[in-house]
Amino acid sequence: MTKLCLIGYGKMGKMIAELAPSQDCEVVSIVDPSLAQHHALINAEVLAGADVCIDFSHPSVVLANIRQTVALGKNLVVGTTGWNAHLEEIKTLVQSTGTGFLHGANFSIGMNLFQRVIAYASTVFDKFEAYDSFGYEIHHRQKADSPSGTAIELANTILGQSTRKNSAVFEKLDRRPEPQELHFASVRGGYVPGTHVLAFDSEADTIELTHRVRSRVGFAMGALLSARWLQDKKGFFTFAEMISEIVC
Ligand SMILES: NC(=O)c1ccc[n+]([C@@H]2O[C@H](COP(=O)([O-])OP(=O)(O)OC[C@H]3O[C@@H](n4cnc5c(N)ncnc54)[C@H](OP(=O)(O)O)[C@@H]3O)[C@@H](O)[C@H]2O)c1
């Protein structure tokens, strides 16, 4: 049984707490300054009973949370993004404190495996000139940014395997795409939680590979898997590295 401290008890924190018992985890403490019934601050006393902390808070506070938690010698899983500029500083802190640390911009196990499928598909279709490739993503109308971070990662995966394409174009095109350009479009509307489609297309046929998010459950399951995996580890890891270790 892995004992958890949840840092941030919003939509993700609540989902993780709900699923924890089914994943051999127990939530022993919660830090969220917006909720009176939980701890407002990270300190040694609050973290004392936890094996691993999980942060799904806010980009504006995550760096401070990371610094405090790691300095207190606790293993930490971080799903909150927005601190990438400080990656080297945190790596050094993790090494000097002898803690375990795992982070990722997308904790969906399915999306991570989808990335692997896309990498393989790109390698094989690249060998046949008849096939062109393109992509598109759809997200709900509240999403502020486009393209999604995941769309950028998927485009880079294709470009990394392709000998014919070397740049991605996410903006609208008022011209024909150049052969070396991968066009990746973004659609915003409705309540779609997140759909990413990659297509390999020839005169003869179309092969479409789709990842469709159904709910936040996928992210929460990924975070709980990470916490269990990290419990007795030291070092700095990404979510993709953990999946690689499990798959290989
Ligand atoms: N890596 C992934 O796979 C993944 C998946 C989903 C979401 N995310 C990211 O994870 C973060 C959380 O997502 P969410 O949907 O759960 O957001 P949310 O519903 O807004 O929850 C965040 C919670 O953290 C609280 N908080 C604010 N400051 C804090 C602090 N100093 N310490 C602890 N908690 C604090 C917030 O309180 P207030 O409301 O008062 O600010 C809120 O209750 C977002 O940045 C999101 O983009 C990542």
The ligand as a Gaussian input file, in Angstrom:
#p B3LYP/6-31G(d) Opt

LIG

0 1
 N        0.176000      15.988000     -16.666000
 C       -1.076000      15.661000     -16.934000
 O       -1.372000      14.600000     -17.487000
 C       -2.184000      16.590000     -16.507000
 C       -3.521000      16.164000     -16.597000
 C       -4.510000      17.029000     -16.144000
 C       -4.174000      18.274000     -15.623000
 N       -2.871000      18.655000     -15.562000
 C       -2.472000      19.935000     -14.966000
 O       -2.549000      19.770000     -13.548000
 C       -2.935000      20.998000     -12.931000
 C       -4.166000      20.772000     -12.056000
 O       -5.260000      20.410000     -12.879000
 P       -6.758000      20.400000     -12.305000
 O       -7.616000      20.169000     -13.483000
 O       -6.852000      19.494000     -11.133000
 O       -6.874000      21.937000     -11.824000
 P       -7.860000      22.554000     -10.716000
 O       -9.172000      21.847000     -10.742000
 O       -7.812000      24.037000     -10.910000
 O       -7.153000      22.165000      -9.318000
 C       -5.982000      22.758000      -8.821000
 C       -6.133000      22.891000      -7.298000
 O       -4.873000      23.258000      -6.704000
 C       -5.138000      24.307000      -5.752000
 N       -3.944000      25.087000      -5.388000
 C       -3.660000      26.383000      -5.682000
 N       -2.501000      26.743000      -5.098000
 C       -2.040000      25.657000      -4.430000
 C       -0.878000      25.420000      -3.613000
 N        0.038000      26.351000      -3.379000
 N       -0.729000      24.175000      -3.078000
 C       -1.650000      23.215000      -3.299000
 N       -2.753000      23.405000      -4.045000
 C       -2.962000      24.597000      -4.612000
 C       -6.207000      25.110000      -6.452000
 O       -6.847000      26.014000      -5.574000
 P       -7.492000      27.373000      -6.245000
 O       -8.659000      26.898000      -7.051000
 O       -7.874000      28.202000      -5.059000
 O       -6.415000      27.995000      -7.082000
 C       -7.145000      23.987000      -6.906000
 O       -7.975000      23.520000      -5.875000
 C       -3.157000      21.987000     -14.085000
 O       -1.986000      22.759000     -14.251000
 C       -3.384000      21.098000     -15.305000
 O       -3.003000      21.699000     -16.526000
 C       -1.876000      17.837000     -15.994000

